[in-house]
Amino acid sequence: MDVASNLATIQKTIQAAASKSNRSPDEITIIGVTKYVTIERTAEAIEAGITHLGENRQEGLLHKYEHFKKQATWHFIGSLQTRKVKDIIDKVDYIHSLDRLSLAKEINNRATSVIKCFVQVNVSGEASKHGMTPEEIIPFLEKISEYSNIHVVGLMTMAPHTDDETVIRKVFRDLNALRETVRNKQYQHASCPYLSMGMSNDYHIAIEEGATHIRIGSKLVGTE
Ligand SMILES: *Cc1c(COP(=O)(O)O)cnc(C)c1O
């Protein structure tokens, strides 16, 4: 399917999920995840109106960035090795995978402007997942308050691999509640207006539970 048709379908789903939860579809940003696809297919996504792009590996980000530069807002969504921060730091607008103090330190040292970061949370506690435990978030945020090149704009999570919608929904709901706890702290450096959650198979649930940024790959651009 062409990207424009896929996007039309996704926008309908967003509308329905937003209206179900009394939200405005305008609150929701689609991040087109292009990690599976070519430059040509990525160009098609931009042509269709996608302005936010996400890549999960440093090589992929650099490759796409070379071609499109400031035609898109760039989101780094994959786990980030500390030594690779310097390669992407002046290209990305958002990092969704801040998950440890050493990474925060490196981002803060290398950045030449404020980087908008999501702290990745392993809500479900699956051993295979990256991210900090919910209990670690507040102490972590207190530790990075002096890191003037980092602004924490939100929390990010990945739902567990399951068909059980109840389980997925609970993960998203728990992340939203955790963000509320953070917001109540009124941290200057971690205002947390956003929630990055929901992918191709579960974004409708994520929106109902408060997602502001959904990361869509396969259902938008496909997987090859
Ligand atoms: C690949 C990826 C996505 C998109 O996955 P789809 O299921 O293809 O939509 C979203 N977020 C992260 C972190 C990813 O690595």
The ligand as a Tripos MOL2 file, in Angstrom:
@<TRIPOS>MOLECULE
LIG
   15    15     1     0     0
SMALL
NO_CHARGES

@<TRIPOS>ATOM
      1 C1         10.4930   -0.5160   15.4270 C.3       1 LIG1
      2 C2         10.0190    0.3270   16.5300 C.ar      1 LIG1
      3 C3          8.7460    0.9120   16.4790 C.ar      1 LIG1
      4 C4          7.7590    0.6930   15.3520 C.3       1 LIG1
      5 O1          7.2930   -0.6210   15.3500 O.3       1 LIG1
      6 P1          6.0220   -1.0790   14.4570 P.3       1 LIG1
      7 O2          5.4290   -2.1830   15.2370 O.co2     1 LIG1
      8 O3          6.5790   -1.5170   13.1470 O.co2     1 LIG1
      9 O4          5.1070    0.0570   14.3250 O.co2     1 LIG1
     10 C5          8.3790    1.7330   17.5430 C.ar      1 LIG1
     11 N1          9.2000    1.9620   18.5740 N.ar      1 LIG1
     12 C6         10.4310    1.4190   18.6610 C.ar      1 LIG1
     13 C7         11.2870    1.7230   19.8360 C.3       1 LIG1
     14 C8         10.8770    0.5770   17.6450 C.ar      1 LIG1
     15 O5         12.0950    0.0350   17.7300 O.3       1 LIG1
@<TRIPOS>BOND
     1     1     2 1
     2     2     3 ar
     3     2    14 ar
     4     3     4 1
     5     3    10 ar
     6     4     5 1
     7     5     6 1
     8     6     7 2
     9     6     8 1
    10     6     9 1
    11    10    11 ar
    12    11    12 ar
    13    12    13 1
    14    12    14 ar
    15    14    15 1
@<TRIPOS>SUBSTRUCTURE
     1 LIG1         1 GROUP 0 **** ****
